[in-house]
Amino acid sequence: MFGKTKSVIIALCAGAFLMGAAGCTASADPAEPSSSLPPASINAPSLSPTPSANPTPKPVPASSTGPAQNWPVPKMPEAAKERTEAGVAAFTEYWFELVSYSDATNDTKPLKSVTQRSCFLCAEQIVDPVDQNKAVGAWRAGGAIDVSITLSKAIGDDGVAGFALQREEIVAYISSGKVQGTFPKTSEPMVGTLYLVFKKGWQVVDLEFIEPGEKS
């Protein structure tokens, strides 16, 4: 397993991290007209318009009225399924998209599916605060993440990715819609490391941040 950098536990807003086929009927062949009578005039039946499929609900971003609604779940890119350095990098970018998705929607299921509970910061600073918000009807708006991959390595079933990220301002709301707190956007990139293991796909096992000025 790779060596680890010293972690920095970030406590923001009660542990919030990164405050940031239609069926068809065949028609029968028409009968041959009688030779003694002129063919009857047949009017084609009027066709009812084919009912259109239900339109996709419009995505609504998180705001003062509530968490994001009908927000598309990030789709894992094929590259992120590879046990390679490129796969580690692609998966890391995808994972942070899931973090943003869960924070905006209060839906942590997609994130949990690729994150092991043993990851302390993942559980205590990302997943649990969102689940707690959902339980009490609170939510957060904003906090979009822009992440850059600075390092990616894959050795056997282990992977490690270095990253630097920026986060936009976050506004936290309680169930009544009242603002609970506002957290400014990051003034400097947050630098850290994501540790992975490959088990039928990459899984996050640890997340660490590096204090400013500290070397890994």
CORSULGI-V841192 format. One record per residue. N is the residue number from 1. RES is the residue in one small letter. SS is DSSP state (H for helix, E for strand, C for the rest). NEAR is the number of other C-alpha atoms within 12 Angstrom. Layout:
# CORSULGI-V841192
n=(N/N)
res=(RES/RES)
ss=(SS/SS)
near=(NEAR/NEAR)
This chain:
# CORSULGI-V841192
n=(1/2/3/4/5/6/7/8/9/10/11/12/13/14/15/16/17/18/19/20/21/22/23/24/25/26/27/28/29/30/31/32/33/34/35/36/37/38/39/40/41/42/43/44/45/46/47/48/49/50/51/52/53/54/55/56/57/58/59/60/61/62/63/64/65/66/67/68/69/70/71/72/73/74/75/76/77/78/79/80/81/82/83/84/85/86/87/88/89/90/91/92/93/94/95/96/97/98/99/100/101/102/103/104/105/106/107/108/109/110/111/112/113/114/115/116/117/118/119/120/121/122/123/124/125/126/127/128/129/130/131/132/133/134/135/136/137/138/139/140/141/142/143/144/145/146/147/148/149/150/151/152/153/154/155/156/157/158/159/160/161/162/163/164/165/166/167/168/169/170/171/172/173/174/175/176/177/178/179/180/181/182/183/184/185/186/187/188/189/190/191/192/193/194/195/196/197/198/199/200/201/202/203/204/205/206/207/208/209/210/211/212/213/214/215/216)
res=(m/f/g/k/t/k/s/v/i/i/a/l/c/a/g/a/f/l/m/g/a/a/g/c/t/a/s/a/d/p/a/e/p/s/s/s/l/p/p/a/s/i/n/a/p/s/l/s/p/t/p/s/a/n/p/t/p/k/p/v/p/a/s/s/t/g/p/a/q/n/w/p/v/p/k/m/p/e/a/a/k/e/r/t/e/a/g/v/a/a/f/t/e/y/w/f/e/l/v/s/y/s/d/a/t/n/d/t/k/p/l/k/s/v/t/q/r/s/c/f/l/c/a/e/q/i/v/d/p/v/d/q/n/k/a/v/g/a/w/r/a/g/g/a/i/d/v/s/i/t/l/s/k/a/i/g/d/d/g/v/a/g/f/a/l/q/r/e/e/i/v/a/y/i/s/s/g/k/v/q/g/t/f/p/k/t/s/e/p/m/v/g/t/l/y/l/v/f/k/k/g/w/q/v/v/d/l/e/f/i/e/p/g/e/k/s)
ss=(C/C/C/C/C/C/C/C/C/C/C/E/C/C/C/E/C/C/C/C/C/C/C/C/C/C/C/C/C/C/C/C/C/C/C/C/C/C/C/C/C/C/C/C/C/C/C/C/C/C/C/C/C/C/C/C/C/C/C/E/C/C/E/C/C/E/C/C/E/C/C/C/C/C/C/C/C/H/H/H/H/C/C/C/H/H/H/H/H/H/H/H/H/H/H/H/H/H/H/H/H/H/H/H/H/C/C/C/H/H/H/H/C/C/E/C/C/C/C/H/H/H/H/H/H/H/H/H/H/H/H/H/H/H/H/H/C/C/E/E/E/E/C/C/E/E/E/E/E/E/E/E/E/E/E/C/C/E/E/E/E/E/E/E/E/E/E/C/C/E/E/E/E/C/C/C/C/C/E/E/E/E/E/C/C/C/C/C/C/E/E/E/E/E/E/E/E/E/C/C/C/E/E/E/E/E/E/E/E/C/C/C/C/C/C/C)
near=(16/22/14/21/23/20/23/21/23/26/18/22/29/22/25/37/39/48/40/43/5/8/6/7/6/6/6/6/6/9/8/11/12/9/8/8/9/9/12/13/8/8/7/6/6/6/8/7/6/9/9/10/9/7/8/11/11/12/16/18/26/31/25/25/23/30/34/27/24/18/23/22/26/20/20/25/20/18/21/28/26/25/30/28/29/25/36/43/37/33/43/46/34/34/42/41/30/35/43/43/40/43/48/45/36/38/33/31/21/27/37/27/21/34/36/25/22/18/26/26/33/38/29/26/31/43/38/29/36/42/30/27/32/25/15/15/23/35/45/48/40/33/36/32/33/25/30/25/31/24/25/29/30/26/20/19/25/29/39/43/43/32/32/28/32/25/29/25/22/34/36/39/30/26/21/15/21/19/22/21/23/22/27/21/23/22/12/14/24/32/34/37/41/44/43/42/34/28/20/13/26/39/37/38/31/34/40/34/33/26/20/16/10/13/14/18)
